[in-house]
Amino acid sequence: MGLKERSEKRKKNIVWHIAKDFNDAKKWDLKFWLSKTPQMRIYALECLRKELKTILHAKKNRCHRGL
């Protein structure tokens, strides 16, 4: 699955919140992650790690566009 496909898939599952202030954002974030199972949290972390690895690889090889 390429970057475009992953982006489209992610857009369909985005959960968002407009915070009133930093504390509101912090509380919402905690509530969101506590509502997820440990497996879902690990999966999210692994997805972020893979995305970062892809970005760093592209940057190292000068394959990036605007990074």
All heavy atoms as TSV, in Angstrom:
chain	resi	resn	atom	element	x	y	z
A	1	MET	N	N	0.862	-1.180	0.000
A	1	MET	CA	C	0.000	0.000	0.000
A	1	MET	C	C	0.899	1.230	0.000
A	1	MET	O	O	1.781	1.369	0.825
A	1	MET	CB	C	-0.896	-0.018	1.248
A	1	MET	CG	C	-1.849	1.148	1.302
A	1	MET	SD	S	-2.912	1.233	2.770
A	1	MET	CE	C	-3.601	-0.380	2.893
A	2	GLY	N	N	0.646	2.115	-0.939
A	2	GLY	CA	C	1.450	3.315	-1.063
A	2	GLY	C	C	0.970	4.445	-0.158
A	2	GLY	O	O	-0.044	4.327	0.538
A	3	LEU	N	N	1.707	5.537	-0.172
A	3	LEU	CA	C	1.394	6.689	0.667
A	3	LEU	C	C	0.002	7.239	0.384
A	3	LEU	O	O	-0.762	7.537	1.311
A	3	LEU	CB	C	2.444	7.791	0.470
A	3	LEU	CG	C	2.256	9.063	1.272
A	3	LEU	CD1	C	2.289	8.759	2.767
A	3	LEU	CD2	C	3.328	10.069	0.919
A	4	LYS	N	N	-0.366	7.320	-0.895
A	4	LYS	CA	C	-1.674	7.864	-1.261
A	4	LYS	C	C	-2.807	6.992	-0.709
A	4	LYS	O	O	-3.782	7.508	-0.162
A	4	LYS	CB	C	-1.792	7.991	-2.775
A	4	LYS	CG	C	-3.036	8.702	-3.222
A	4	LYS	CD	C	-3.028	8.951	-4.717
A	4	LYS	CE	C	-4.263	9.723	-5.122
A	4	LYS	NZ	N	-4.258	10.046	-6.544
A	5	GLU	N	N	-2.647	5.686	-0.858
A	5	GLU	CA	C	-3.673	4.765	-0.351
A	5	GLU	C	C	-3.779	4.829	1.170
A	5	GLU	O	O	-4.877	4.825	1.729
A	5	GLU	CB	C	-3.380	3.331	-0.792
A	5	GLU	CG	C	-3.535	3.106	-2.278
A	5	GLU	CD	C	-2.279	3.485	-3.063
A	5	GLU	OE1	O	-1.207	3.718	-2.459
A	5	GLU	OE2	O	-2.373	3.564	-4.299
A	6	ARG	N	N	-2.621	4.876	1.859
A	6	ARG	CA	C	-2.631	4.979	3.322
A	6	ARG	C	C	-3.286	6.279	3.766
A	6	ARG	O	O	-4.051	6.298	4.728
A	6	ARG	CB	C	-1.205	4.896	3.878
A	6	ARG	CG	C	-0.611	3.508	3.808
A	6	ARG	CD	C	0.648	3.365	4.646
A	6	ARG	NE	N	1.615	4.422	4.490
A	6	ARG	CZ	C	2.621	4.433	3.611
A	6	ARG	NH1	N	2.780	3.426	2.787
A	6	ARG	NH2	N	3.467	5.443	3.568
A	7	SER	N	N	-3.009	7.351	3.044
A	7	SER	CA	C	-3.590	8.653	3.392
A	7	SER	C	C	-5.106	8.620	3.247
A	7	SER	O	O	-5.830	9.110	4.116
A	7	SER	CB	C	-3.012	9.752	2.504
A	7	SER	OG	O	-1.643	9.911	2.743
A	8	GLU	N	N	-5.588	8.052	2.163
A	8	GLU	CA	C	-7.035	7.959	1.939
A	8	GLU	C	C	-7.703	7.103	3.005
A	8	GLU	O	O	-8.766	7.443	3.512
A	8	GLU	CB	C	-7.332	7.408	0.536
A	8	GLU	CG	C	-7.009	8.366	-0.578
A	8	GLU	CD	C	-7.774	9.681	-0.482
A	8	GLU	OE1	O	-8.976	9.654	-0.160
A	8	GLU	OE2	O	-7.154	10.729	-0.714
A	9	LYS	N	N	-7.078	5.995	3.351
A	9	LYS	CA	C	-7.625	5.107	4.384
A	9	LYS	C	C	-7.686	5.843	5.726
A	9	LYS	O	O	-8.667	5.758	6.449
A	9	LYS	CB	C	-6.762	3.858	4.504
A	9	LYS	CG	C	-7.305	2.837	5.464
A	9	LYS	CD	C	-6.446	1.588	5.476
A	9	LYS	CE	C	-6.975	0.588	6.492
A	9	LYS	NZ	N	-6.134	-0.606	6.561
A	10	ARG	N	N	-6.623	6.568	6.048
A	10	ARG	CA	C	-6.557	7.309	7.311
A	10	ARG	C	C	-7.621	8.396	7.369
A	10	ARG	O	O	-8.243	8.610	8.407
A	10	ARG	CB	C	-5.164	7.915	7.470
A	10	ARG	CG	C	-4.639	7.791	8.855
A	10	ARG	CD	C	-3.261	8.373	9.095
A	10	ARG	NE	N	-2.585	9.025	8.015
A	10	ARG	CZ	C	-1.571	8.501	7.327
A	10	ARG	NH1	N	-1.142	7.296	7.597
A	10	ARG	NH2	N	-0.990	9.182	6.377
A	11	LYS	N	N	-7.842	9.087	6.258
A	11	LYS	CA	C	-8.841	10.165	6.220
A	11	LYS	C	C	-10.229	9.658	6.570
A	11	LYS	O	O	-11.025	10.371	7.173
A	11	LYS	CB	C	-8.868	10.825	4.839
A	11	LYS	CG	C	-7.693	11.727	4.584
A	11	LYS	CD	C	-7.771	12.296	3.176
A	11	LYS	CE	C	-6.514	13.037	2.816
A	11	LYS	NZ	N	-6.556	13.523	1.425
A	12	LYS	N	N	-10.528	8.414	6.204
A	12	LYS	CA	C	-11.838	7.840	6.486
A	12	LYS	C	C	-12.029	7.513	7.965
A	12	LYS	O	O	-13.153	7.369	8.415
A	12	LYS	CB	C	-12.041	6.575	5.653
A	12	LYS	CG	C	-12.139	6.848	4.176
A	12	LYS	CD	C	-12.259	5.564	3.388
A	12	LYS	CE	C	-12.281	5.870	1.895
A	12	LYS	NZ	N	-12.320	4.656	1.094
A	13	ASN	N	N	-10.933	7.405	8.707
A	13	ASN	CA	C	-10.995	7.000	10.108
A	13	ASN	C	C	-10.585	8.093	11.086
A	13	ASN	O	O	-10.425	7.822	12.273
A	13	ASN	CB	C	-10.108	5.775	10.332
A	13	ASN	CG	C	-10.592	4.584	9.560
A	13	ASN	OD1	O	-11.780	4.299	9.541
A	13	ASN	ND2	N	-9.694	3.891	8.905
A	14	ILE	N	N	-10.404	9.309	10.610
A	14	ILE	CA	C	-9.939	10.387	11.473
A	14	ILE	C	C	-11.002	10.764	12.498
A	14	ILE	O	O	-12.172	10.920	12.174
A	14	ILE	CB	C	-9.531	11.624	10.642
A	14	ILE	CG1	C	-8.252	11.322	9.874
A	14	ILE	CG2	C	-9.334	12.846	11.531
A	14	ILE	CD1	C	-7.803	12.436	8.959
A	15	VAL	N	N	-10.566	10.875	13.739
A	15	VAL	CA	C	-11.414	11.350	14.828
A	15	VAL	C	C	-10.788	12.666	15.267
A	15	VAL	O	O	-9.590	12.741	15.516
A	15	VAL	CB	C	-11.419	10.346	16.010
A	15	VAL	CG1	C	-12.245	10.883	17.150
A	15	VAL	CG2	C	-11.940	9.007	15.547
A	16	TRP	N	N	-11.590	13.724	15.356
A	16	TRP	CA	C	-11.016	15.024	15.683
A	16	TRP	C	C	-11.846	15.753	16.721
A	16	TRP	O	O	-12.978	15.402	16.992
A	16	TRP	CB	C	-10.820	15.875	14.437
A	16	TRP	CG	C	-12.079	16.102	13.659
A	16	TRP	CD1	C	-12.669	15.245	12.795
A	16	TRP	CD2	C	-12.902	17.271	13.686
A	16	TRP	NE1	N	-13.804	15.802	12.273
A	16	TRP	CE2	C	-13.977	17.052	12.801
A	16	TRP	CE3	C	-12.833	18.476	14.369
A	16	TRP	CZ2	C	-14.957	18.001	12.595
A	16	TRP	CZ3	C	-13.818	19.403	14.148
A	16	TRP	CH2	C	-14.860	19.161	13.269
A	17	HIS	N	N	-11.217	16.774	17.272
A	17	HIS	CA	C	-11.828	17.572	18.334
A	17	HIS	C	C	-11.268	18.982	18.236
A	17	HIS	O	O	-10.070	19.154	18.039
A	17	HIS	CB	C	-11.476	16.948	19.690
A	17	HIS	CG	C	-11.865	17.787	20.868
A	17	HIS	ND1	N	-13.173	17.913	21.277
A	17	HIS	CD2	C	-11.128	18.524	21.723
A	17	HIS	CE1	C	-13.214	18.697	22.346
A	17	HIS	NE2	N	-11.979	19.072	22.629
A	18	ILE	N	N	-12.104	19.975	18.353
A	18	ILE	CA	C	-11.639	21.363	18.388
A	18	ILE	C	C	-11.538	21.758	19.853
A	18	ILE	O	O	-12.548	21.894	20.541
A	18	ILE	CB	C	-12.586	22.297	17.618
A	18	ILE	CG1	C	-12.639	21.882	16.149
A	18	ILE	CG2	C	-12.143	23.748	17.774
A	18	ILE	CD1	C	-13.633	22.661	15.317
A	19	ALA	N	N	-10.321	21.908	20.308
A	19	ALA	CA	C	-10.076	22.199	21.721
A	19	ALA	C	C	-10.263	23.679	22.016
A	19	ALA	O	O	-9.929	24.540	21.207
A	19	ALA	CB	C	-8.666	21.776	22.104
A	20	LYS	N	N	-10.804	23.954	23.203
A	20	LYS	CA	C	-10.981	25.334	23.655
A	20	LYS	C	C	-9.662	25.927	24.116
A	20	LYS	O	O	-9.432	27.125	23.998
A	20	LYS	CB	C	-11.992	25.381	24.796
A	20	LYS	CG	C	-13.357	24.872	24.424
A	20	LYS	CD	C	-14.246	24.743	25.640
A	20	LYS	CE	C	-15.496	23.947	25.284
A	20	LYS	NZ	N	-16.211	23.483	26.454
A	21	ASP	N	N	-8.808	25.077	24.680
A	21	ASP	CA	C	-7.501	25.501	25.166
A	21	ASP	C	C	-6.613	24.267	25.319
A	21	ASP	O	O	-7.021	23.147	25.021
A	21	ASP	CB	C	-7.624	26.263	26.500
A	21	ASP	CG	C	-8.379	25.496	27.569
A	21	ASP	OD1	O	-8.253	24.252	27.638
A	21	ASP	OD2	O	-9.108	26.132	28.342
A	22	PHE	N	N	-5.388	24.483	25.792
A	22	PHE	CA	C	-4.439	23.387	25.917
A	22	PHE	C	C	-4.954	22.306	26.870
A	22	PHE	O	O	-4.841	21.114	26.582
A	22	PHE	CB	C	-3.089	23.919	26.408
A	22	PHE	CG	C	-2.053	22.844	26.559
A	22	PHE	CD1	C	-1.421	22.299	25.456
A	22	PHE	CD2	C	-1.727	22.363	27.820
A	22	PHE	CE1	C	-0.477	21.294	25.598
A	22	PHE	CE2	C	-0.783	21.357	27.969
A	22	PHE	CZ	C	-0.158	20.825	26.851
A	23	ASN	N	N	-5.512	22.695	27.997
A	23	ASN	CA	C	-6.011	21.716	28.956
A	23	ASN	C	C	-7.142	20.869	28.366
A	23	ASN	O	O	-7.222	19.672	28.621
A	23	ASN	CB	C	-6.462	22.387	30.256
A	23	ASN	CG	C	-5.292	22.831	31.097
A	23	ASN	OD1	O	-4.232	22.215	31.066
A	23	ASN	ND2	N	-5.478	23.913	31.843
A	24	ASP	N	N	-8.025	21.490	27.601
A	24	ASP	CA	C	-9.107	20.766	26.943
A	24	ASP	C	C	-8.523	19.739	25.970
A	24	ASP	O	O	-8.967	18.593	25.927
A	24	ASP	CB	C	-10.035	21.740	26.226
A	24	ASP	CG	C	-11.209	21.057	25.547
A	24	ASP	OD1	O	-11.740	20.080	26.105
A	24	ASP	OD2	O	-11.603	21.520	24.460
A	25	ALA	N	N	-7.521	20.146	25.221
A	25	ALA	CA	C	-6.877	19.239	24.265
A	25	ALA	C	C	-6.224	18.068	24.995
A	25	ALA	O	O	-6.339	16.911	24.571
A	25	ALA	CB	C	-5.834	19.992	23.449
A	26	LYS	N	N	-5.573	18.365	26.080
A	26	LYS	CA	C	-4.893	17.345	26.872
A	26	LYS	C	C	-5.897	16.323	27.430
A	26	LYS	O	O	-5.678	15.109	27.351
A	26	LYS	CB	C	-4.141	18.040	28.004
A	26	LYS	CG	C	-3.148	17.206	28.727
A	26	LYS	CD	C	-2.381	18.108	29.691
A	26	LYS	CE	C	-1.561	17.311	30.663
A	26	LYS	NZ	N	-0.851	18.170	31.593
A	27	LYS	N	N	-7.019	16.815	27.956
A	27	LYS	CA	C	-8.056	15.925	28.505
A	27	LYS	C	C	-8.676	15.068	27.411
A	27	LYS	O	O	-8.904	13.875	27.600
A	27	LYS	CB	C	-9.147	16.748	29.196
A	27	LYS	CG	C	-8.718	17.346	30.501
A	27	LYS	CD	C	-9.842	18.207	31.091
A	27	LYS	CE	C	-9.374	18.947	32.312
A	27	LYS	NZ	N	-10.406	19.860	32.816
A	28	TRP	N	N	-8.963	15.683	26.259
A	28	TRP	CA	C	-9.562	14.933	25.158
A	28	TRP	C	C	-8.611	13.850	24.672
A	28	TRP	O	O	-9.026	12.714	24.430
A	28	TRP	CB	C	-9.934	15.868	24.007
A	28	TRP	CG	C	-10.654	15.143	22.922
A	28	TRP	CD1	C	-11.993	14.911	22.839
A	28	TRP	CD2	C	-10.064	14.497	21.777
A	28	TRP	NE1	N	-12.275	14.178	21.705
A	28	TRP	CE2	C	-11.110	13.909	21.041
A	28	TRP	CE3	C	-8.768	14.378	21.313
A	28	TRP	CZ2	C	-10.883	13.212	19.868
A	28	TRP	CZ3	C	-8.543	13.671	20.143
A	28	TRP	CH2	C	-9.598	13.100	19.432
A	29	ASP	N	N	-7.343	14.196	24.532
A	29	ASP	CA	C	-6.345	13.238	24.066
A	29	ASP	C	C	-6.259	12.042	25.014
A	29	ASP	O	O	-6.248	10.888	24.575
A	29	ASP	CB	C	-4.988	13.930	23.938
A	29	ASP	CG	C	-3.971	13.049	23.251
A	29	ASP	OD1	O	-4.202	12.687	22.086
A	29	ASP	OD2	O	-2.951	12.724	23.886
A	30	LEU	N	N	-6.219	12.311	26.313
A	30	LEU	CA	C	-6.157	11.238	27.296
A	30	LEU	C	C	-7.406	10.359	27.218
A	30	LEU	O	O	-7.313	9.128	27.190
A	30	LEU	CB	C	-5.998	11.806	28.706
A	30	LEU	CG	C	-5.926	10.781	29.829
A	30	LEU	CD1	C	-4.729	9.858	29.659
A	30	LEU	CD2	C	-5.876	11.490	31.174
A	31	LYS	N	N	-8.572	10.985	27.146
A	31	LYS	CA	C	-9.829	10.231	27.050
A	31	LYS	C	C	-9.845	9.368	25.787
A	31	LYS	O	O	-10.256	8.206	25.820
A	31	LYS	CB	C	-11.014	11.203	27.049
A	31	LYS	CG	C	-12.357	10.528	27.020
A	31	LYS	CD	C	-13.477	11.563	27.054
A	31	LYS	CE	C	-14.839	10.908	26.934
A	31	LYS	NZ	N	-15.925	11.890	26.879
A	32	PHE	N	N	-9.396	9.932	24.670
A	32	PHE	CA	C	-9.354	9.198	23.410
A	32	PHE	C	C	-8.488	7.948	23.532
A	32	PHE	O	O	-8.926	6.844	23.222
A	32	PHE	CB	C	-8.833	10.094	22.282
A	32	PHE	CG	C	-8.626	9.361	20.992
A	32	PHE	CD1	C	-9.691	9.120	20.144
A	32	PHE	CD2	C	-7.370	8.905	20.625
A	32	PHE	CE1	C	-9.510	8.433	18.950
A	32	PHE	CE2	C	-7.178	8.214	19.445
A	32	PHE	CZ	C	-8.249	7.982	18.602
A	33	TRP	N	N	-7.238	8.121	24.001
A	33	TRP	CA	C	-6.327	6.976	24.054
A	33	TRP	C	C	-6.716	5.958	25.108
A	33	TRP	O	O	-6.513	4.762	24.920
A	33	TRP	CB	C	-4.881	7.444	24.221
A	33	TRP	CG	C	-4.387	8.018	22.926
A	33	TRP	CD1	C	-4.113	9.317	22.662
A	33	TRP	CD2	C	-4.183	7.311	21.704
A	33	TRP	NE1	N	-3.742	9.460	21.343
A	33	TRP	CE2	C	-3.771	8.245	20.744
A	33	TRP	CE3	C	-4.299	5.983	21.327
A	33	TRP	CZ2	C	-3.478	7.883	19.432
A	33	TRP	CZ3	C	-4.004	5.624	20.018
A	33	TRP	CH2	C	-3.599	6.576	19.086
A	34	LEU	N	N	-7.325	6.394	26.206
A	34	LEU	CA	C	-7.782	5.438	27.214
A	34	LEU	C	C	-8.986	4.631	26.726
A	34	LEU	O	O	-9.263	3.554	27.250
A	34	LEU	CB	C	-8.107	6.149	28.522
A	34	LEU	CG	C	-6.899	6.672	29.303
A	34	LEU	CD1	C	-7.363	7.423	30.538
A	34	LEU	CD2	C	-5.942	5.545	29.673
A	35	SER	N	N	-9.685	5.155	25.716
A	35	SER	CA	C	-10.829	4.416	25.165
A	35	SER	C	C	-10.389	3.313	24.211
A	35	SER	O	O	-11.201	2.490	23.794
A	35	SER	CB	C	-11.780	5.378	24.444
A	35	SER	OG	O	-11.237	5.798	23.210
A	36	LYS	N	N	-9.113	3.279	23.872
A	36	LYS	CA	C	-8.575	2.275	22.948
A	36	LYS	C	C	-7.963	1.124	23.728
A	36	LYS	O	O	-7.472	1.294	24.835
A	36	LYS	CB	C	-7.504	2.889	22.033
A	36	LYS	CG	C	-7.956	4.110	21.269
A	36	LYS	CD	C	-9.156	3.813	20.411
A	36	LYS	CE	C	-9.694	5.056	19.746
A	36	LYS	NZ	N	-11.019	4.884	19.231
A	37	THR	N	N	-7.976	-0.051	23.122
A	37	THR	CA	C	-7.356	-1.208	23.756
A	37	THR	C	C	-5.837	-1.074	23.690
A	37	THR	O	O	-5.310	-0.330	22.842
A	37	THR	CB	C	-7.755	-2.513	23.042
A	37	THR	OG1	O	-7.221	-2.489	21.711
A	37	THR	CG2	C	-9.266	-2.697	23.005
A	38	PRO	N	N	-5.124	-1.781	24.547
A	38	PRO	CA	C	-3.659	-1.756	24.457
A	38	PRO	C	C	-3.164	-2.166	23.073
A	38	PRO	O	O	-2.202	-1.598	22.561
A	38	PRO	CB	C	-3.215	-2.759	25.532
A	38	PRO	CG	C	-4.315	-2.724	26.540
A	38	PRO	CD	C	-5.573	-2.540	25.722
A	39	GLN	N	N	-3.844	-3.122	22.452
A	39	GLN	CA	C	-3.441	-3.566	21.114
A	39	GLN	C	C	-3.598	-2.438	20.096
A	39	GLN	O	O	-2.754	-2.267	19.208
A	39	GLN	CB	C	-4.283	-4.782	20.681
A	39	GLN	CG	C	-4.039	-6.022	21.502
A	39	GLN	CD	C	-4.847	-6.084	22.794
A	39	GLN	OE1	O	-5.563	-5.158	23.158
A	39	GLN	NE2	N	-4.705	-7.184	23.507
A	40	MET	N	N	-4.680	-1.663	20.211
A	40	MET	CA	C	-4.892	-0.542	19.292
A	40	MET	C	C	-3.834	0.537	19.493
A	40	MET	O	O	-3.370	1.146	18.527
A	40	MET	CB	C	-6.293	0.040	19.483
A	40	MET	CG	C	-7.401	-0.907	19.052
A	40	MET	SD	S	-9.031	-0.340	19.563
A	40	MET	CE	C	-9.401	0.825	18.266
A	41	ARG	N	N	-3.451	0.755	20.737
A	41	ARG	CA	C	-2.412	1.764	21.019
A	41	ARG	C	C	-1.072	1.341	20.435
A	41	ARG	O	O	-0.364	2.159	19.831
A	41	ARG	CB	C	-2.286	1.986	22.528
A	41	ARG	CG	C	-3.480	2.693	23.103
A	41	ARG	CD	C	-3.267	2.950	24.578
A	41	ARG	NE	N	-4.486	2.594	25.277
A	41	ARG	CZ	C	-4.572	2.273	26.535
A	41	ARG	NH1	N	-3.508	2.249	27.287
A	41	ARG	NH2	N	-5.720	1.975	27.072
A	42	ILE	N	N	-0.726	0.069	20.601
A	42	ILE	CA	C	0.537	-0.444	20.043
A	42	ILE	C	C	0.504	-0.374	18.519
A	42	ILE	O	O	1.486	0.012	17.886
A	42	ILE	CB	C	0.802	-1.892	20.514
A	42	ILE	CG1	C	1.029	-1.936	22.022
A	42	ILE	CG2	C	1.966	-2.523	19.764
A	42	ILE	CD1	C	2.295	-1.250	22.494
A	43	TYR	N	N	-0.641	-0.714	17.937
A	43	TYR	CA	C	-0.782	-0.652	16.481
A	43	TYR	C	C	-0.585	0.786	15.983
A	43	TYR	O	O	0.119	1.023	14.999
A	43	TYR	CB	C	-2.148	-1.188	16.056
A	43	TYR	CG	C	-2.381	-1.094	14.569
A	43	TYR	CD1	C	-1.723	-1.944	13.683
A	43	TYR	CD2	C	-3.241	-0.136	14.041
A	43	TYR	CE1	C	-1.920	-1.849	12.323
A	43	TYR	CE2	C	-3.442	-0.035	12.682
A	43	TYR	CZ	C	-2.782	-0.890	11.823
A	43	TYR	OH	O	-2.966	-0.781	10.472
A	44	ALA	N	N	-1.183	1.740	16.670
A	44	ALA	CA	C	-1.040	3.149	16.280
A	44	ALA	C	C	0.419	3.585	16.377
A	44	ALA	O	O	0.933	4.274	15.490
A	44	ALA	CB	C	-1.919	4.030	17.162
A	45	LEU	N	N	1.092	3.170	17.425
A	45	LEU	CA	C	2.502	3.508	17.597
A	45	LEU	C	C	3.344	2.907	16.485
A	45	LEU	O	O	4.222	3.572	15.922
A	45	LEU	CB	C	2.985	3.021	18.965
A	45	LEU	CG	C	4.421	3.341	19.330
A	45	LEU	CD1	C	4.647	4.853	19.371
A	45	LEU	CD2	C	4.764	2.715	20.665
A	46	GLU	N	N	3.055	1.660	16.140
A	46	GLU	CA	C	3.790	1.008	15.065
A	46	GLU	C	C	3.543	1.696	13.723
A	46	GLU	O	O	4.470	1.867	12.925
A	46	GLU	CB	C	3.408	-0.476	14.990
A	46	GLU	CG	C	4.139	-1.249	13.931
A	46	GLU	CD	C	5.642	-1.323	14.116
A	46	GLU	OE1	O	6.142	-1.042	15.228
A	46	GLU	OE2	O	6.337	-1.660	13.135
A	47	CYS	N	N	2.318	2.121	13.466
A	47	CYS	CA	C	2.016	2.853	12.221
A	47	CYS	C	C	2.797	4.157	12.159
A	47	CYS	O	O	3.355	4.503	11.114
A	47	CYS	CB	C	0.517	3.131	12.118
A	47	CYS	SG	S	-0.463	1.670	11.765
A	48	LEU	N	N	2.848	4.862	13.263
A	48	LEU	CA	C	3.615	6.112	13.305
A	48	LEU	C	C	5.099	5.853	13.078
A	48	LEU	O	O	5.781	6.596	12.373
A	48	LEU	CB	C	3.400	6.830	14.635
A	48	LEU	CG	C	2.038	7.455	14.835
A	48	LEU	CD1	C	1.896	7.942	16.276
A	48	LEU	CD2	C	1.823	8.604	13.874
A	49	ARG	N	N	5.612	4.778	13.690
A	49	ARG	CA	C	7.018	4.434	13.523
A	49	ARG	C	C	7.332	4.131	12.054
A	49	ARG	O	O	8.334	4.593	11.507
A	49	ARG	CB	C	7.366	3.226	14.392
A	49	ARG	CG	C	8.859	2.949	14.474
A	49	ARG	CD	C	9.154	1.590	15.081
A	49	ARG	NE	N	8.726	0.493	14.239
A	49	ARG	CZ	C	9.396	0.061	13.147
A	49	ARG	NH1	N	10.491	0.665	12.760
A	49	ARG	NH2	N	8.936	-0.949	12.442
A	50	LYS	N	N	6.447	3.391	11.386
A	50	LYS	CA	C	6.655	3.070	9.970
A	50	LYS	C	C	6.603	4.325	9.102
A	50	LYS	O	O	7.395	4.474	8.164
A	50	LYS	CB	C	5.617	2.061	9.496
A	50	LYS	CG	C	5.865	0.665	9.987
A	50	LYS	CD	C	4.790	-0.287	9.479
A	50	LYS	CE	C	5.008	-1.695	9.994
A	50	LYS	NZ	N	3.955	-2.619	9.533
A	51	GLU	N	N	5.664	5.219	9.408
A	51	GLU	CA	C	5.563	6.469	8.645
A	51	GLU	C	C	6.839	7.303	8.807
A	51	GLU	O	O	7.371	7.849	7.844
A	51	GLU	CB	C	4.349	7.287	9.100
A	51	GLU	CG	C	3.027	6.704	8.667
A	51	GLU	CD	C	2.795	6.810	7.160
A	51	GLU	OE1	O	3.176	7.828	6.552
A	51	GLU	OE2	O	2.223	5.860	6.603
A	52	LEU	N	N	7.329	7.394	10.044
A	52	LEU	CA	C	8.547	8.157	10.302
A	52	LEU	C	C	9.735	7.539	9.579
A	52	LEU	O	O	10.550	8.248	8.989
A	52	LEU	CB	C	8.819	8.244	11.802
A	52	LEU	CG	C	10.056	9.028	12.212
A	52	LEU	CD1	C	9.987	10.473	11.700
A	52	LEU	CD2	C	10.216	9.021	13.717
A	53	LYS	N	N	9.823	6.223	9.604
A	53	LYS	CA	C	10.904	5.531	8.896
A	53	LYS	C	C	10.848	5.840	7.403
A	53	LYS	O	O	11.881	6.109	6.772
A	53	LYS	CB	C	10.788	4.025	9.144
A	53	LYS	CG	C	11.917	3.224	8.564
A	53	LYS	CD	C	11.765	1.748	8.917
A	53	LYS	CE	C	12.862	0.929	8.268
A	53	LYS	NZ	N	12.726	-0.496	8.570
A	54	THR	N	N	9.653	5.828	6.822
A	54	THR	CA	C	9.483	6.137	5.402
A	54	THR	C	C	9.911	7.569	5.103
A	54	THR	O	O	10.622	7.834	4.125
A	54	THR	CB	C	8.007	5.932	4.988
A	54	THR	OG1	O	7.653	4.575	5.229
A	54	THR	CG2	C	7.787	6.268	3.522
A	55	ILE	N	N	9.500	8.497	5.953
A	55	ILE	CA	C	9.850	9.902	5.757
A	55	ILE	C	C	11.354	10.117	5.861
A	55	ILE	O	O	11.961	10.786	5.019
A	55	ILE	CB	C	9.105	10.795	6.773
A	55	ILE	CG1	C	7.611	10.812	6.441
A	55	ILE	CG2	C	9.677	12.206	6.806
A	55	ILE	CD1	C	6.741	11.390	7.535
A	56	LEU	N	N	11.964	9.531	6.888
A	56	LEU	CA	C	13.407	9.692	7.066
A	56	LEU	C	C	14.186	9.054	5.929
A	56	LEU	O	O	15.195	9.603	5.476
A	56	LEU	CB	C	13.839	9.115	8.415
A	56	LEU	CG	C	13.328	9.861	9.640
A	56	LEU	CD1	C	13.728	9.132	10.919
A	56	LEU	CD2	C	13.815	11.299	9.661
A	57	HIS	N	N	13.719	7.925	5.431
A	57	HIS	CA	C	14.364	7.274	4.288
A	57	HIS	C	C	14.283	8.163	3.051
A	57	HIS	O	O	15.273	8.341	2.338
A	57	HIS	CB	C	13.716	5.920	4.019
A	57	HIS	CG	C	14.282	5.216	2.831
A	57	HIS	ND1	N	15.509	4.610	2.853
A	57	HIS	CD2	C	13.791	5.046	1.575
A	57	HIS	CE1	C	15.754	4.093	1.663
A	57	HIS	NE2	N	14.730	4.343	0.868
A	58	ALA	N	N	13.106	8.719	2.800
A	58	ALA	CA	C	12.934	9.596	1.636
A	58	ALA	C	C	13.800	10.846	1.767
A	58	ALA	O	O	14.423	11.278	0.797
A	58	ALA	CB	C	11.467	9.989	1.488
A	59	LYS	N	N	13.846	11.377	2.966
A	59	LYS	CA	C	14.656	12.581	3.196
A	59	LYS	C	C	16.138	12.280	2.988
A	59	LYS	O	O	16.856	13.048	2.348
A	59	LYS	CB	C	14.411	13.104	4.610
A	59	LYS	CG	C	15.020	14.438	4.882
A	59	LYS	CD	C	14.579	14.951	6.239
A	59	LYS	CE	C	15.136	16.346	6.468
A	59	LYS	NZ	N	14.723	16.886	7.754
A	60	LYS	N	N	16.579	11.148	3.501
A	60	LYS	CA	C	17.983	10.746	3.357
A	60	LYS	C	C	18.351	10.574	1.888
A	60	LYS	O	O	19.435	10.931	1.468
A	60	LYS	CB	C	18.222	9.444	4.113
A	60	LYS	CG	C	19.622	8.913	4.011
A	60	LYS	CD	C	19.763	7.610	4.774
A	60	LYS	CE	C	21.160	7.034	4.582
A	60	LYS	NZ	N	21.277	5.718	5.217
A	61	ASN	N	N	17.429	10.038	1.117
A	61	ASN	CA	C	17.692	9.779	-0.305
A	61	ASN	C	C	17.223	10.920	-1.209
A	61	ASN	O	O	17.151	10.751	-2.416
A	61	ASN	CB	C	17.023	8.463	-0.711
A	61	ASN	CG	C	17.679	7.293	-0.019
A	61	ASN	OD1	O	18.895	7.111	-0.125
A	61	ASN	ND2	N	16.906	6.524	0.708
A	62	ARG	N	N	16.856	12.031	-0.578
A	62	ARG	CA	C	16.410	13.225	-1.308
A	62	ARG	C	C	15.248	12.944	-2.246
A	62	ARG	O	O	15.145	13.487	-3.342
A	62	ARG	CB	C	17.563	13.856	-2.062
A	62	ARG	CG	C	18.694	14.276	-1.150
A	62	ARG	CD	C	19.742	15.063	-1.899
A	62	ARG	NE	N	20.899	15.309	-1.069
A	62	ARG	CZ	C	21.009	16.339	-0.227
A	62	ARG	NH1	N	20.028	17.192	-0.104
A	62	ARG	NH2	N	22.102	16.503	0.486
A	63	CYS	N	N	14.347	12.048	-1.793
A	63	CYS	CA	C	13.162	11.713	-2.581
A	63	CYS	C	C	11.957	12.523	-2.114
A	63	CYS	O	O	10.871	12.332	-2.605
A	63	CYS	CB	C	12.824	10.222	-2.425
A	63	CYS	SG	S	14.122	9.144	-3.019
A	64	HIS	N	N	12.182	13.387	-1.161
A	64	HIS	CA	C	11.057	14.130	-0.575
A	64	HIS	C	C	10.663	15.318	-1.426
A	64	HIS	O	O	11.408	15.777	-2.277
A	64	HIS	CB	C	11.396	14.591	0.841
A	64	HIS	CG	C	12.612	15.459	0.897
A	64	HIS	ND1	N	12.710	16.663	0.251
A	64	HIS	CD2	C	13.783	15.304	1.539
A	64	HIS	CE1	C	13.881	17.219	0.499
A	64	HIS	NE2	N	14.546	16.401	1.269
A	65	ARG	N	N	9.473	15.785	-1.173
A	65	ARG	CA	C	8.953	16.984	-1.833
A	65	ARG	C	C	8.436	17.906	-0.735
A	65	ARG	O	O	7.347	17.727	-0.238
A	65	ARG	CB	C	7.833	16.633	-2.790
A	65	ARG	CG	C	8.338	15.868	-3.998
A	65	ARG	CD	C	7.183	15.567	-4.944
A	65	ARG	NE	N	7.659	14.950	-6.160
A	65	ARG	CZ	C	7.894	13.667	-6.308
A	65	ARG	NH1	N	7.707	12.841	-5.312
A	65	ARG	NH2	N	8.314	13.175	-7.463
A	66	GLY	N	N	9.229	18.862	-0.358
A	66	GLY	CA	C	8.779	19.844	0.625
A	66	GLY	C	C	8.879	19.403	2.080
A	66	GLY	O	O	8.270	20.015	2.939
A	67	LEU	N	N	9.630	18.347	2.380
A	67	LEU	CA	C	9.790	17.930	3.768
A	67	LEU	C	C	10.875	18.734	4.436
A	67	LEU	O	O	11.845	19.078	3.901
A	67	LEU	CB	C	10.144	16.429	3.866
A	67	LEU	CG	C	9.054	15.491	3.412
A	67	LEU	CD1	C	9.575	14.050	3.505
A	67	LEU	CD2	C	7.829	15.601	4.280
